[in-house]
Amino acid sequence: MDNFCRYCGTKLPSDAVYCPGCGKMIPIEIPAPPGATVIISDEPPEGFMMPPEKDLKK
């Protein structure tokens, strides 16, 4: 099975960490243990709040 970059479609070498076409990092797919519930979402979990940005202008 050939692997292709999900961002630009470039064919990836089997040992790719970064896409040679667009330079984006290739996500590592780790199989879930048997019986695990896997939730894939682009949304943060309910109740998740980003930490406030620190003021670096001191």
Backbone as XML, in Angstrom:
<?xml version="1.0"?>
<chain id="A" units="angstrom">
  <residue number="1" name="MET">
    <atom name="N" x="0.846" y="-1.182" z="0.000"/>
    <atom name="CA" x="0.000" y="0.000" z="0.000"/>
    <atom name="C" x="0.886" y="1.238" z="0.000"/>
  </residue>
  <residue number="2" name="ASP">
    <atom name="N" x="0.628" y="2.149" z="-0.900"/>
    <atom name="CA" x="1.377" y="3.397" z="-0.965"/>
    <atom name="C" x="0.797" y="4.405" z="0.017"/>
  </residue>
  <residue number="3" name="ASN">
    <atom name="N" x="1.691" y="5.176" z="0.623"/>
    <atom name="CA" x="1.256" y="6.251" z="1.507"/>
    <atom name="C" x="1.457" y="7.583" z="0.812"/>
  </residue>
  <residue number="4" name="PHE">
    <atom name="N" x="0.480" y="8.454" z="0.990"/>
    <atom name="CA" x="0.532" y="9.779" z="0.395"/>
    <atom name="C" x="0.273" y="10.818" z="1.473"/>
  </residue>
  <residue number="5" name="CYS">
    <atom name="N" x="0.878" y="11.990" z="1.330"/>
    <atom name="CA" x="0.682" y="13.086" z="2.274"/>
    <atom name="C" x="-0.785" y="13.503" z="2.265"/>
  </residue>
  <residue number="6" name="ARG">
    <atom name="N" x="-1.368" y="13.618" z="3.431"/>
    <atom name="CA" x="-2.776" y="14.022" z="3.526"/>
    <atom name="C" x="-2.974" y="15.500" z="3.224"/>
  </residue>
  <residue number="7" name="TYR">
    <atom name="N" x="-1.880" y="16.265" z="3.190"/>
    <atom name="CA" x="-1.980" y="17.696" z="2.952"/>
    <atom name="C" x="-1.772" y="18.064" z="1.483"/>
  </residue>
  <residue number="8" name="CYS">
    <atom name="N" x="-0.773" y="17.411" z="0.822"/>
    <atom name="CA" x="-0.462" y="17.818" z="-0.558"/>
    <atom name="C" x="-0.525" y="16.670" z="-1.572"/>
  </residue>
  <residue number="9" name="GLY">
    <atom name="N" x="-0.636" y="15.424" z="-1.094"/>
    <atom name="CA" x="-0.774" y="14.287" z="-1.992"/>
    <atom name="C" x="0.528" y="13.688" z="-2.503"/>
  </residue>
  <residue number="10" name="THR">
    <atom name="N" x="1.671" y="14.198" z="-2.051"/>
    <atom name="CA" x="2.962" y="13.655" z="-2.476"/>
    <atom name="C" x="3.133" y="12.233" z="-1.965"/>
  </residue>
  <residue number="11" name="LYS">
    <atom name="N" x="3.674" y="11.344" z="-2.806"/>
    <atom name="CA" x="3.958" y="9.980" z="-2.388"/>
    <atom name="C" x="5.065" y="10.012" z="-1.339"/>
  </residue>
  <residue number="12" name="LEU">
    <atom name="N" x="4.868" y="9.272" z="-0.239"/>
    <atom name="CA" x="5.805" y="9.295" z="0.874"/>
    <atom name="C" x="6.664" y="8.045" z="0.920"/>
  </residue>
  <residue number="13" name="PRO">
    <atom name="N" x="7.954" y="8.199" z="1.240"/>
    <atom name="CA" x="8.780" y="7.023" z="1.504"/>
    <atom name="C" x="8.263" y="6.328" z="2.764"/>
  </residue>
  <residue number="14" name="SER">
    <atom name="N" x="8.523" y="5.049" z="2.925"/>
    <atom name="CA" x="7.993" y="4.302" z="4.072"/>
    <atom name="C" x="8.526" y="4.816" z="5.403"/>
  </residue>
  <residue number="15" name="ASP">
    <atom name="N" x="9.696" y="5.453" z="5.412"/>
    <atom name="CA" x="10.283" y="5.937" z="6.660"/>
    <atom name="C" x="10.125" y="7.450" z="6.838"/>
  </residue>
  <residue number="16" name="ALA">
    <atom name="N" x="9.194" y="8.070" z="6.110"/>
    <atom name="CA" x="9.031" y="9.525" z="6.142"/>
    <atom name="C" x="8.568" y="10.013" z="7.507"/>
  </residue>
  <residue number="17" name="VAL">
    <atom name="N" x="9.174" y="11.095" z="7.968"/>
    <atom name="CA" x="8.745" y="11.794" z="9.169"/>
    <atom name="C" x="8.123" y="13.124" z="8.756"/>
  </residue>
  <residue number="18" name="TYR">
    <atom name="N" x="8.692" y="13.733" z="7.694"/>
    <atom name="CA" x="8.181" y="14.961" z="7.111"/>
    <atom name="C" x="7.911" y="14.714" z="5.638"/>
  </residue>
  <residue number="19" name="CYS">
    <atom name="N" x="6.912" y="15.381" z="5.089"/>
    <atom name="CA" x="6.594" y="15.248" z="3.672"/>
    <atom name="C" x="7.667" y="15.950" z="2.845"/>
  </residue>
  <residue number="20" name="PRO">
    <atom name="N" x="8.246" y="15.261" z="1.853"/>
    <atom name="CA" x="9.234" y="15.908" z="1.009"/>
    <atom name="C" x="8.618" y="16.953" z="0.076"/>
  </residue>
  <residue number="21" name="GLY">
    <atom name="N" x="7.298" y="16.947" z="-0.085"/>
    <atom name="CA" x="6.631" y="17.902" z="-0.963"/>
    <atom name="C" x="6.280" y="19.208" z="-0.282"/>
  </residue>
  <residue number="22" name="CYS">
    <atom name="N" x="5.649" y="19.118" z="0.907"/>
    <atom name="CA" x="5.176" y="20.337" z="1.573"/>
    <atom name="C" x="5.872" y="20.608" z="2.902"/>
  </residue>
  <residue number="23" name="GLY">
    <atom name="N" x="6.609" y="19.623" z="3.407"/>
    <atom name="CA" x="7.361" y="19.824" z="4.644"/>
    <atom name="C" x="6.581" y="19.609" z="5.923"/>
  </residue>
  <residue number="24" name="LYS">
    <atom name="N" x="5.303" y="19.240" z="5.809"/>
    <atom name="CA" x="4.516" y="19.027" z="7.025"/>
    <atom name="C" x="4.889" y="17.704" z="7.665"/>
  </residue>
  <residue number="25" name="MET">
    <atom name="N" x="4.762" y="17.643" z="9.005"/>
    <atom name="CA" x="5.058" y="16.419" z="9.743"/>
    <atom name="C" x="4.007" y="15.363" z="9.419"/>
  </residue>
  <residue number="26" name="ILE">
    <atom name="N" x="4.454" y="14.133" z="9.227"/>
    <atom name="CA" x="3.558" y="13.016" z="8.938"/>
    <atom name="C" x="3.076" y="12.439" z="10.263"/>
  </residue>
  <residue number="27" name="PRO">
    <atom name="N" x="1.753" y="12.428" z="10.510"/>
    <atom name="CA" x="1.241" y="11.872" z="11.760"/>
    <atom name="C" x="1.581" y="10.390" z="11.888"/>
  </residue>
  <residue number="28" name="ILE">
    <atom name="N" x="1.922" y="9.976" z="13.076"/>
    <atom name="CA" x="2.213" y="8.565" z="13.354"/>
    <atom name="C" x="0.903" y="7.900" z="13.742"/>
  </residue>
  <residue number="29" name="GLU">
    <atom name="N" x="0.601" y="6.806" z="13.080"/>
    <atom name="CA" x="-0.619" y="6.077" z="13.403"/>
    <atom name="C" x="-0.285" y="4.968" z="14.385"/>
  </residue>
  <residue number="30" name="ILE">
    <atom name="N" x="-0.869" y="5.050" z="15.579"/>
    <atom name="CA" x="-0.650" y="4.052" z="16.619"/>
    <atom name="C" x="-1.956" y="3.293" z="16.791"/>
  </residue>
  <residue number="31" name="PRO">
    <atom name="N" x="-1.923" y="1.967" z="16.606"/>
    <atom name="CA" x="-3.165" y="1.208" z="16.741"/>
    <atom name="C" x="-3.669" y="1.229" z="18.189"/>
  </residue>
  <residue number="32" name="ALA">
    <atom name="N" x="-4.984" y="1.328" z="18.332"/>
    <atom name="CA" x="-5.596" y="1.309" z="19.657"/>
    <atom name="C" x="-5.629" y="-0.120" z="20.173"/>
  </residue>
  <residue number="33" name="PRO">
    <atom name="N" x="-5.488" y="-0.283" z="21.489"/>
    <atom name="CA" x="-5.582" y="-1.636" z="22.042"/>
    <atom name="C" x="-6.982" y="-2.203" z="21.833"/>
  </residue>
  <residue number="34" name="PRO">
    <atom name="N" x="-7.112" y="-3.528" z="21.776"/>
    <atom name="CA" x="-8.429" y="-4.146" z="21.581"/>
    <atom name="C" x="-9.416" y="-3.680" z="22.650"/>
  </residue>
  <residue number="35" name="GLY">
    <atom name="N" x="-10.614" y="-3.342" z="22.227"/>
    <atom name="CA" x="-11.665" y="-2.924" z="23.150"/>
    <atom name="C" x="-11.634" y="-1.445" z="23.497"/>
  </residue>
  <residue number="36" name="ALA">
    <atom name="N" x="-10.648" y="-0.702" z="23.017"/>
    <atom name="CA" x="-10.557" y="0.724" z="23.326"/>
    <atom name="C" x="-11.539" y="1.517" z="22.479"/>
  </residue>
  <residue number="37" name="THR">
    <atom name="N" x="-12.029" y="2.609" z="23.032"/>
    <atom name="CA" x="-12.887" y="3.517" z="22.298"/>
    <atom name="C" x="-12.007" y="4.612" z="21.708"/>
  </residue>
  <residue number="38" name="VAL">
    <atom name="N" x="-12.085" y="4.802" z="20.407"/>
    <atom name="CA" x="-11.268" y="5.802" z="19.736"/>
    <atom name="C" x="-12.173" y="6.919" z="19.242"/>
  </residue>
  <residue number="39" name="ILE">
    <atom name="N" x="-11.847" y="8.150" z="19.643"/>
    <atom name="CA" x="-12.614" y="9.313" z="19.219"/>
    <atom name="C" x="-11.682" y="10.195" z="18.407"/>
  </residue>
  <residue number="40" name="ILE">
    <atom name="N" x="-12.048" y="10.440" z="17.161"/>
    <atom name="CA" x="-11.245" y="11.284" z="16.290"/>
    <atom name="C" x="-12.049" y="12.532" z="16.003"/>
  </residue>
  <residue number="41" name="SER">
    <atom name="N" x="-11.486" y="13.681" z="16.379"/>
    <atom name="CA" x="-12.200" y="14.932" z="16.210"/>
    <atom name="C" x="-11.212" y="16.073" z="16.059"/>
  </residue>
  <residue number="42" name="ASP">
    <atom name="N" x="-11.595" y="17.087" z="15.312"/>
    <atom name="CA" x="-10.797" y="18.303" z="15.219"/>
    <atom name="C" x="-11.199" y="19.296" z="16.301"/>
  </residue>
  <residue number="43" name="GLU">
    <atom name="N" x="-12.237" y="18.978" z="17.035"/>
    <atom name="CA" x="-12.732" y="19.857" z="18.088"/>
    <atom name="C" x="-12.113" y="19.457" z="19.430"/>
  </residue>
  <residue number="44" name="PRO">
    <atom name="N" x="-11.815" y="20.435" z="20.303"/>
    <atom name="CA" x="-11.294" y="20.097" z="21.631"/>
    <atom name="C" x="-12.385" y="19.441" z="22.470"/>
  </residue>
  <residue number="45" name="PRO">
    <atom name="N" x="-12.005" y="18.676" z="23.487"/>
    <atom name="CA" x="-13.010" y="18.039" z="24.339"/>
    <atom name="C" x="-13.873" y="19.085" z="25.045"/>
  </residue>
  <residue number="46" name="GLU">
    <atom name="N" x="-15.095" y="18.705" z="25.383"/>
    <atom name="CA" x="-16.005" y="19.614" z="26.064"/>
    <atom name="C" x="-15.386" y="20.087" z="27.372"/>
  </residue>
  <residue number="47" name="GLY">
    <atom name="N" x="-15.438" y="21.376" z="27.621"/>
    <atom name="CA" x="-14.880" y="21.938" z="28.841"/>
    <atom name="C" x="-13.411" y="22.298" z="28.740"/>
  </residue>
  <residue number="48" name="PHE">
    <atom name="N" x="-12.772" y="21.993" z="27.623"/>
    <atom name="CA" x="-11.349" y="22.292" z="27.451"/>
    <atom name="C" x="-11.171" y="23.786" z="27.241"/>
  </residue>
  <residue number="49" name="MET">
    <atom name="N" x="-10.200" y="24.365" z="27.952"/>
    <atom name="CA" x="-9.906" y="25.785" z="27.783"/>
    <atom name="C" x="-8.411" y="25.946" z="27.551"/>
  </residue>
  <residue number="50" name="MET">
    <atom name="N" x="-8.066" y="26.751" z="26.565"/>
    <atom name="CA" x="-6.657" y="27.039" z="26.303"/>
    <atom name="C" x="-6.114" y="27.893" z="27.437"/>
  </residue>
  <residue number="51" name="PRO">
    <atom name="N" x="-4.850" y="27.660" z="27.840"/>
    <atom name="CA" x="-4.260" y="28.519" z="28.866"/>
    <atom name="C" x="-4.089" y="29.927" z="28.314"/>
  </residue>
  <residue number="52" name="PRO">
    <atom name="N" x="-4.140" y="30.930" z="29.183"/>
    <atom name="CA" x="-3.978" y="32.306" z="28.690"/>
    <atom name="C" x="-2.577" y="32.510" z="28.140"/>
  </residue>
  <residue number="53" name="GLU">
    <atom name="N" x="-2.472" y="33.364" z="27.125"/>
    <atom name="CA" x="-1.163" y="33.659" z="26.565"/>
    <atom name="C" x="-0.396" y="34.544" z="27.532"/>
  </residue>
  <residue number="54" name="LYS">
    <atom name="N" x="0.876" y="34.237" z="27.713"/>
    <atom name="CA" x="1.715" y="35.025" z="28.606"/>
    <atom name="C" x="2.183" y="36.283" z="27.898"/>
  </residue>
  <residue number="55" name="ASP">
    <atom name="N" x="2.257" y="37.354" z="28.666"/>
    <atom name="CA" x="2.747" y="38.619" z="28.116"/>
    <atom name="C" x="4.266" y="38.587" z="28.150"/>
  </residue>
  <residue number="56" name="LEU">
    <atom name="N" x="4.898" y="38.490" z="26.977"/>
    <atom name="CA" x="6.352" y="38.386" z="26.890"/>
    <atom name="C" x="7.016" y="39.737" z="26.659"/>
  </residue>
  <residue number="57" name="LYS">
    <atom name="N" x="6.259" y="40.828" z="26.803"/>
    <atom name="CA" x="6.786" y="42.163" z="26.519"/>
    <atom name="C" x="7.408" y="42.844" z="27.737"/>
  </residue>
  <residue number="58" name="LYS">
    <atom name="N" x="7.794" y="42.121" z="28.759"/>
    <atom name="CA" x="8.341" y="42.715" z="29.984"/>
    <atom name="C" x="9.695" y="43.336" z="29.775"/>
  </residue>
</chain>
